[in-house]
Amino acid sequence: MPQKPSPALTVRDVAAYLNVDEKTIYRLAQRGELPGFKVAGAWRFQSADLQRWIDQRKRLSAKQKGKDVRGKR
């Protein structure tokens, strides 16, 4: 049997989860930097998409830190 998808998150939910202002979520979503979609004009987000986005950001951050450390030697 297919797994039931988790309910979509609102801008408020995502802002609270990421500990940022709601305006930041709107800005990132509008720029296409945060994975989301609109339903009846309101932004919605899937938790699995957000987790992948977070994981990507972590990897990018780790790569940048590695470059910074190597460049300072």
ZIGIQUI-V717371 format. One record per residue. N is the residue number from 1. RES is the residue in one letter. SS is DSSP state (~ for helix, > for strand, _ for the rest). OMEGA is omega in whole degrees, -180 to 180 (none if undefined). Layout:
BEGIN
[[N RES SS OMEGA] [N RES SS OMEGA]]
END
This chain:
BEGIN
[[1 M _ 179] [2 P _ 179] [3 Q _ 179] [4 K _ -180] [5 P _ 178] [6 S _ 180] [7 P _ 179] [8 A _ 179] [9 L > 177] [10 T _ 175] [11 V ~ 180] [12 R ~ 179] [13 D ~ -177] [14 V ~ 178] [15 A ~ 179] [16 A ~ -179] [17 Y ~ -179] [18 L ~ 180] [19 N _ 176] [20 V _ 179] [21 D _ 178] [22 E ~ 179] [23 K ~ 178] [24 T ~ 179] [25 I ~ 177] [26 Y ~ -177] [27 R ~ -180] [28 L ~ -180] [29 A ~ -180] [30 Q ~ 179] [31 R ~ -177] [32 G _ -179] [33 E _ 179] [34 L _ -177] [35 P _ 179] [36 G _ 179] [37 F > -179] [38 K > 174] [39 V > -179] [40 A _ 177] [41 G _ -179] [42 A > 180] [43 W > 175] [44 R > -175] [45 F > 175] [46 Q _ -176] [47 S ~ 179] [48 A ~ 178] [49 D ~ 179] [50 L ~ 180] [51 Q ~ 177] [52 R ~ 179] [53 W ~ 179] [54 I ~ 180] [55 D ~ 178] [56 Q ~ 180] [57 R ~ 178] [58 K ~ 180] [59 R ~ 179] [60 L ~ 180] [61 S ~ 180] [62 A ~ 178] [63 K ~ 180] [64 Q ~ 179] [65 K ~ 178] [66 G ~ 178] [67 K ~ -179] [68 D ~ -178] [69 V ~ -179] [70 R ~ -179] [71 G ~ -177] [72 K _ -178] [73 R _ none]]
END
